[in-house]
Amino acid sequence: MKKIIYISILLLSGLTISNAQKTQVKRADKEYNNLNYIDAIETYEKVANKGYKSVDMLEKLGNSYYFNAEYVDAAKWYAELFVLQPETTDAEYYYRYSQSLKSTGDYKKAAEYMDKFYKVKGDDHRAKLFTTEKNYLAVIEANSGRFIIENAGDLNSELSDYGTTIYNGEVIFASTRKAGKIAPRTQGWQPFSALYSSKADEDGKQQSAKFFSDKLDSKFNEATPVFTKDGNTIYFTRNNYLKKRGIDDERITLLKIYRATQKDAKWTDITEPPFNSNNYNVAHPALSSDEKWLYFASDMPGTLGDADIWKVAINADGTFGTPINLGSKVNTEGRESFPFVTSENELYYASTGKQGLGGMDVFVSKITGNSYDEAINVGKPINTPMDDFAFYFDPTTRTGF
């Protein structure tokens, strides 16, 4: 009798712990749904390390690392997911695990999970690429060695620095470093970014960066600027904020493209194009060499995957045409983003949906009129097992970022 009572007490104690853990998971789910992945990870991992695991929690824990581009940790938790549930009806997890495994260098196991992905979603463009390009690593190797990579030195900080362009001989880029005279602003899982500029000295070395323009700065993110050749117009990415914060149906502040003009050496008249929306992202503008087209990334209706590369005509009076999806030679069911067009009409962009080394890889497609060649992976050392994106290159000087 005493043993039975003792066991009953243990079971009751275990149930109490389980309920407490489920409460923590619900709190982490709220952070996850608000895209606060760092906070979600902290709670999920505490619960997992105490022995509580579920399919839903492991999916979200793996996703939290995956969406935050921490693929090695994503692979760890996706592996736990497939131990708990070897097969899944959501084939996207086969794909994400495969991509994450590439970042660990395990290309053999990555191929095994792409096989699983193909068996469930054989009509997916990413699956078709896998079956038709089994030798993709050899192709990437053949395309490699065309660039020499060097650290940009004082241009960089201990935080995130990315999305460069050239304006009046200066490098303009986004950074999450200290903004002006105030401490870094945060958005739950990382600081907000602002635009910075850096001049090169006589030896061509980039000097320490300075805040670019308080007129373009807001309470939220600014990034990926591009300027017209006359230097009087800028297009840039910002969270949905002009005179007030905009939100979607789930109360998330998404990304929009904004345009501003320069008057009396100051940026003014910040406006947004009509194809922006509160309910989908429009981001990372790039101009065609003749400045008649604006390229951008978006998950607007008509997108093939998570995000696609689109273009829109810029009319002579400054108005815009109707956005056009660049199609399946450029886009996939994955995520395409960060377009850039050179003076030689080459479109560079980042993709998770085409055959790469892991994470986002940089691809290039030749533009001929209104058509685009099948995109090619630009190879190493531009691409690595981690995320590679926001490519900028000047064919004349043969330099870039």
C-alpha positions as CSV (number, residue, x, y, z in Angstrom):
1,M,0.0,0.0,0.0
2,K,2.8,2.4,0.9
3,K,4.5,1.7,-2.5
4,I,1.2,2.4,-4.4
5,I,0.8,5.7,-2.5
6,Y,4.4,6.6,-3.2
7,I,4.1,5.9,-6.9
8,S,0.9,8.0,-7.0
9,I,2.7,10.9,-5.5
10,L,5.5,10.6,-8.1
11,L,3.0,10.6,-10.9
12,L,1.2,13.7,-9.6
13,S,4.6,15.4,-9.2
14,G,5.5,14.5,-12.8
15,L,2.2,15.8,-14.1
16,T,2.8,19.2,-12.3
17,I,6.2,19.5,-14.0
18,S,4.7,18.7,-17.4
19,N,2.0,21.3,-17.0
20,A,4.6,23.9,-16.0
21,Q,6.6,23.1,-19.1
22,K,3.6,23.3,-21.3
23,T,2.9,26.8,-19.9
24,Q,6.5,27.8,-20.8
25,V,6.0,26.4,-24.3
26,K,2.9,28.5,-24.8
27,R,4.8,31.5,-23.8
28,A,7.6,30.6,-26.3
29,D,4.9,30.0,-29.0
30,K,3.8,33.6,-28.5
31,E,7.3,34.9,-29.0
32,Y,7.7,32.6,-32.1
33,N,4.5,33.9,-33.6
34,N,5.8,37.5,-33.1
35,L,9.0,36.5,-34.9
36,N,11.0,37.0,-31.6
37,Y,13.0,33.9,-32.4
38,I,15.9,34.5,-29.9
39,D,13.5,34.7,-27.0
40,A,11.5,31.7,-28.3
41,I,14.7,29.6,-28.6
42,E,15.8,30.4,-25.0
43,T,12.5,29.0,-23.6
44,Y,12.1,26.1,-26.0
45,E,15.7,24.9,-25.2
46,K,15.2,25.1,-21.5
47,V,12.1,22.9,-21.8
48,A,13.7,20.5,-24.2
49,N,16.8,20.1,-22.0
50,K,14.5,19.2,-19.1
51,G,13.1,16.3,-21.2
52,Y,9.8,17.7,-22.6
53,K,9.6,17.4,-26.4
54,S,6.8,17.5,-28.9
55,V,6.7,17.5,-32.7
56,D,5.2,21.0,-32.7
57,M,7.8,22.4,-30.3
58,L,10.8,20.8,-32.2
59,E,9.4,22.1,-35.5
60,K,9.3,25.6,-34.1
61,L,12.7,25.3,-32.4
62,G,14.3,24.2,-35.6
63,N,12.5,26.9,-37.5
64,S,13.6,29.6,-35.0
65,Y,17.2,28.8,-35.7
66,Y,16.6,28.2,-39.5
67,F,14.8,31.6,-39.9
68,N,17.6,33.3,-37.9
69,A,20.2,31.7,-40.3
70,E,21.8,29.6,-37.6
71,Y,21.7,26.4,-39.6
72,V,24.0,24.2,-37.6
73,D,21.7,24.6,-34.5
74,A,18.7,24.2,-36.8
75,A,20.1,20.9,-38.0
76,K,20.5,19.7,-34.4
77,W,16.8,20.2,-33.6
78,Y,15.5,19.1,-36.9
79,A,17.4,15.8,-36.2
80,E,15.6,15.5,-32.9
81,L,12.3,16.2,-34.8
82,F,12.9,13.3,-37.1
83,V,13.9,11.0,-34.3
84,L,10.5,11.7,-32.6
85,Q,8.6,11.6,-36.0
86,P,10.6,9.9,-38.7
87,E,8.1,10.8,-41.5
88,T,6.2,14.0,-41.9
89,T,3.3,15.2,-44.1
90,D,4.9,18.7,-44.3
91,A,7.7,18.1,-46.8
92,E,9.1,21.5,-46.1
93,Y,10.9,20.1,-43.0
94,Y,12.7,17.6,-45.2
95,Y,13.9,20.5,-47.3
96,R,14.9,22.7,-44.3
97,Y,16.8,19.9,-42.7
98,S,18.6,19.2,-45.9
99,Q,19.6,22.8,-46.3
100,S,20.7,22.9,-42.6
101,L,22.8,19.7,-43.1
102,K,24.7,21.4,-45.9
103,S,25.9,24.0,-43.5
104,T,27.3,21.3,-41.3
105,G,29.2,19.8,-44.3
106,D,27.1,16.7,-44.4
107,Y,26.1,16.8,-48.1
108,K,25.5,13.0,-48.2
109,K,22.7,13.1,-45.6
110,A,21.4,16.4,-47.1
111,A,20.9,14.4,-50.3
112,E,19.1,11.7,-48.5
113,Y,16.5,14.2,-47.1
114,M,16.2,15.8,-50.5
115,D,15.3,12.4,-51.8
116,K,12.5,12.3,-49.2
117,F,11.5,15.8,-50.2
118,Y,11.3,14.7,-53.8
119,K,9.1,11.7,-53.0
120,V,6.5,13.9,-51.3
121,K,6.8,17.0,-53.5
122,G,8.1,15.8,-56.9
123,D,6.4,18.7,-58.6
124,D,8.2,21.3,-56.6
125,H,10.8,23.2,-58.7
126,R,13.5,22.7,-55.9
127,A,12.9,18.9,-56.0
128,K,13.2,18.9,-59.8
129,L,16.4,20.8,-59.7
130,F,17.8,18.2,-57.2
131,T,17.0,15.3,-59.5
132,T,18.3,16.9,-62.7
133,E,21.4,18.5,-61.1
134,K,22.8,15.6,-59.0
135,N,26.4,16.9,-59.9
136,Y,25.6,20.4,-58.6
137,L,28.7,20.5,-56.3
138,A,31.0,19.8,-59.3
139,V,29.2,22.6,-61.2
140,I,29.6,25.0,-58.3
141,E,33.3,24.1,-58.0
142,A,33.8,24.8,-61.8
143,N,32.2,28.2,-61.3
144,S,34.4,29.0,-58.3
145,G,37.6,31.0,-57.9
146,R,36.5,34.1,-60.0
147,F,36.5,36.5,-57.0
148,I,39.0,37.3,-54.2
149,I,37.4,38.0,-50.8
150,E,38.9,40.4,-48.3
151,N,37.5,41.7,-45.0
152,A,36.2,45.2,-45.4
153,G,38.0,46.2,-42.2
154,D,36.8,49.3,-40.4
155,L,33.6,49.3,-42.4
156,N,32.4,46.4,-40.2
157,S,31.3,46.4,-36.6
158,E,30.7,43.6,-34.1
159,L,27.0,43.6,-35.1
160,S,25.3,43.2,-38.5
161,D,26.6,45.1,-41.6
162,Y,25.2,44.4,-45.0
163,G,23.4,45.8,-48.1
164,T,26.0,48.1,-49.7
165,T,25.8,50.5,-52.6
166,I,28.0,53.4,-53.8
167,Y,26.9,57.0,-53.6
168,N,29.2,60.0,-54.4
169,G,32.2,57.8,-53.9
170,E,31.1,56.6,-50.5
171,V,29.9,53.1,-49.4
172,I,26.4,53.3,-48.0
173,F,25.1,50.3,-46.1
174,A,22.9,49.1,-43.3
175,S,24.1,48.3,-39.8
176,T,22.7,47.4,-36.4
177,R,25.6,49.2,-34.6
178,K,25.0,52.2,-32.3
179,A,22.7,54.6,-34.2
180,G,23.9,58.2,-33.8
181,K,24.3,59.1,-30.2
182,I,21.8,56.7,-28.8
183,A,22.1,53.0,-27.8
184,P,21.2,50.4,-30.3
185,R,17.4,50.1,-30.7
186,T,16.1,46.6,-30.4
187,Q,13.2,44.6,-32.0
188,G,13.0,41.7,-29.6
189,W,15.5,39.4,-31.3
190,Q,18.0,41.8,-32.8
191,P,18.8,45.6,-32.9
192,F,17.1,47.7,-35.6
193,S,19.3,48.7,-38.5
194,A,20.0,52.2,-39.9
195,L,21.9,53.6,-42.9
196,Y,25.7,54.4,-42.6
197,S,28.3,55.8,-44.9
198,S,32.1,55.3,-45.2
199,K,34.7,57.1,-47.3
200,A,37.9,55.5,-48.6
201,D,41.3,57.0,-47.8
202,E,44.0,57.7,-50.3
203,D,45.1,54.1,-50.1
204,G,41.6,52.8,-50.8
205,K,41.0,51.6,-47.3
206,Q,37.5,52.2,-45.9
207,Q,37.4,54.6,-43.0
208,S,35.1,54.2,-40.0
209,A,31.5,54.6,-40.8
210,K,29.2,57.5,-39.8
211,F,25.5,57.9,-39.6
212,F,24.2,58.6,-43.1
213,S,21.0,60.7,-42.7
214,D,18.7,61.4,-39.8
215,K,16.0,62.5,-42.3
216,L,15.8,58.9,-43.6
217,D,16.0,57.3,-40.1
218,S,12.9,56.0,-38.3
219,K,12.1,54.0,-35.2
220,F,12.5,50.8,-37.2
221,N,14.8,49.2,-39.8
222,E,16.3,51.0,-42.7
223,A,18.4,48.9,-45.2
224,T,19.4,48.1,-48.8
225,P,19.6,51.6,-50.4
226,V,20.0,52.3,-54.1
227,F,20.5,55.7,-55.8
228,T,19.7,57.1,-59.2
229,K,22.8,58.1,-61.3
230,D,22.2,61.8,-60.7
231,G,22.3,61.1,-57.0
232,N,19.0,63.0,-56.3
233,T,16.7,60.0,-55.6
234,I,17.1,57.1,-53.2
235,Y,15.0,53.9,-52.9
236,F,15.4,52.0,-49.6
237,T,13.8,49.4,-47.4
238,R,12.1,50.2,-44.1
239,N,9.6,48.6,-41.8
240,N,6.1,49.8,-42.5
241,Y,6.4,53.3,-41.0
242,L,5.9,56.7,-42.5
243,K,3.8,59.0,-40.3
244,K,2.7,56.1,-38.1
245,R,3.4,52.4,-37.7
246,G,1.5,50.1,-40.1
247,I,0.6,46.5,-39.2
248,D,-0.8,43.4,-41.0
249,D,-3.7,41.3,-39.9
250,E,-1.5,39.6,-37.3
251,R,-0.2,42.9,-36.0
252,I,3.2,42.4,-37.5
253,T,5.0,45.4,-39.0
254,L,6.3,44.2,-42.4
255,L,8.8,45.7,-44.9
256,K,8.1,48.3,-47.5
257,I,10.1,50.2,-50.2
258,Y,10.3,54.0,-49.9
259,R,11.5,56.7,-52.2
260,A,13.0,60.1,-51.2
261,T,14.5,63.0,-53.1
262,Q,17.4,65.3,-52.3
263,K,16.8,69.1,-52.0
264,D,19.4,71.5,-50.6
265,A,21.6,68.6,-49.6
266,K,18.9,67.0,-47.5
267,W,16.7,64.0,-48.1
268,T,13.0,64.9,-48.2
269,D,9.6,63.9,-49.6
270,I,9.6,60.3,-48.4
271,T,6.9,58.4,-50.3
272,E,5.9,54.8,-50.9
273,P,4.9,53.2,-54.2
274,P,1.3,52.0,-54.7
275,F,2.3,48.3,-54.9
276,N,3.3,48.4,-51.2
277,S,0.9,46.7,-48.7
278,N,0.4,46.3,-45.0
279,N,-0.2,42.6,-45.6
280,Y,2.9,41.5,-47.5
281,N,6.6,42.4,-47.7
282,V,8.1,44.6,-50.4
283,A,11.9,45.1,-49.9
284,H,15.4,45.4,-51.3
285,P,15.1,47.7,-54.3
286,A,17.5,47.7,-57.2
287,L,17.6,49.8,-60.4
288,S,18.1,48.5,-63.9
289,S,21.1,50.0,-65.8
290,D,18.8,52.4,-67.7
291,E,16.8,53.2,-64.5
292,K,13.5,52.4,-66.2
293,W,12.8,49.4,-64.0
294,L,12.8,48.8,-60.3
295,Y,13.6,45.3,-59.1
296,F,12.7,44.1,-55.6
297,A,11.8,41.1,-53.5
298,S,8.3,40.4,-52.3
299,D,5.9,37.7,-51.0
300,M,2.9,39.5,-52.7
301,P,0.1,37.5,-54.3
302,G,1.5,35.6,-57.3
303,T,4.8,34.7,-55.6
304,L,6.0,31.2,-56.3
305,G,7.5,30.5,-52.9
306,D,8.4,32.3,-49.7
307,A,9.6,35.4,-51.6
308,D,10.3,36.1,-55.3
309,I,12.2,38.7,-57.4
310,W,9.8,41.1,-59.1
311,K,10.2,44.2,-61.3
312,V,8.1,47.2,-62.0
313,A,8.3,49.9,-64.6
314,I,9.2,53.5,-63.5
315,N,7.3,55.8,-65.8
316,A,8.8,59.1,-67.1
317,D,6.5,61.1,-64.7
318,G,7.8,59.0,-61.7
319,T,4.7,56.8,-61.4
320,F,4.9,53.0,-61.5
321,G,3.5,50.3,-63.7
322,T,2.2,46.9,-62.5
323,P,4.7,44.6,-60.8
324,I,5.9,41.6,-62.9
325,N,7.1,38.3,-61.4
326,L,10.4,37.3,-63.1
327,G,9.3,33.7,-63.4
328,S,10.7,30.2,-62.7
329,K,14.2,30.7,-64.3
330,V,14.9,33.1,-61.5
331,N,12.3,32.2,-58.7
332,T,11.6,29.0,-56.9
333,E,9.3,27.7,-54.1
334,G,12.1,28.8,-51.7
335,R,13.1,32.4,-50.9
336,E,14.7,34.8,-53.5
337,S,15.8,38.2,-52.3
338,F,18.4,41.0,-52.5
339,P,18.4,41.7,-56.3
340,F,21.2,43.7,-57.9
341,V,21.6,44.7,-61.6
342,T,25.0,45.5,-63.1
343,S,25.7,47.9,-65.9
344,E,26.1,44.8,-68.1
345,N,22.5,43.7,-67.4
346,E,23.4,40.9,-65.1
347,L,20.9,40.2,-62.3
348,Y,22.6,39.0,-59.1
349,Y,20.4,37.8,-56.2
350,A,20.2,35.4,-53.3
351,S,18.2,32.2,-53.2
352,T,17.5,29.3,-50.9
353,G,15.6,27.4,-53.5
354,K,18.3,26.6,-56.1
355,Q,21.2,24.1,-55.7
356,G,23.8,25.7,-53.4
357,L,26.3,25.1,-50.6
358,G,23.9,25.9,-47.8
359,G,21.7,28.7,-46.6
360,M,21.3,31.5,-49.1
361,D,23.6,31.4,-52.1
362,V,24.3,34.2,-54.7
363,F,23.1,33.5,-58.2
364,V,23.4,35.4,-61.5
365,S,21.0,35.5,-64.5
366,K,21.7,37.4,-67.7
367,I,19.0,39.8,-68.7
368,T,18.1,40.0,-72.4
369,G,15.2,42.3,-73.1
370,N,12.3,40.9,-71.0
371,S,13.7,37.4,-70.6
372,Y,16.1,35.9,-68.1
373,D,18.6,33.1,-68.5
374,E,18.6,30.2,-66.1
375,A,20.3,31.4,-63.0
376,I,23.8,30.1,-62.2
377,N,25.5,29.7,-58.8
378,V,28.5,32.1,-58.7
379,G,30.5,29.6,-56.7
380,K,33.1,30.0,-54.0
381,P,34.4,32.1,-52.3
382,I,31.3,34.3,-52.7
383,N,29.1,31.4,-51.6
384,T,29.7,29.4,-48.4
385,P,27.7,26.8,-46.3
386,M,26.1,29.8,-44.5
387,D,24.0,32.7,-45.8
388,D,25.4,34.8,-48.6
389,F,23.4,37.7,-50.0
390,A,23.3,41.5,-50.8
391,F,25.9,41.2,-53.6
392,Y,27.1,44.4,-55.1
393,F,29.6,44.5,-58.0
394,D,30.9,47.2,-60.4
395,P,32.0,45.5,-63.7
396,T,34.2,48.5,-64.6
397,T,36.4,48.6,-61.5
398,R,35.9,44.8,-60.9
399,T,35.3,45.4,-57.2
400,G,32.3,45.1,-55.0
401,F,30.9,44.0,-51.6
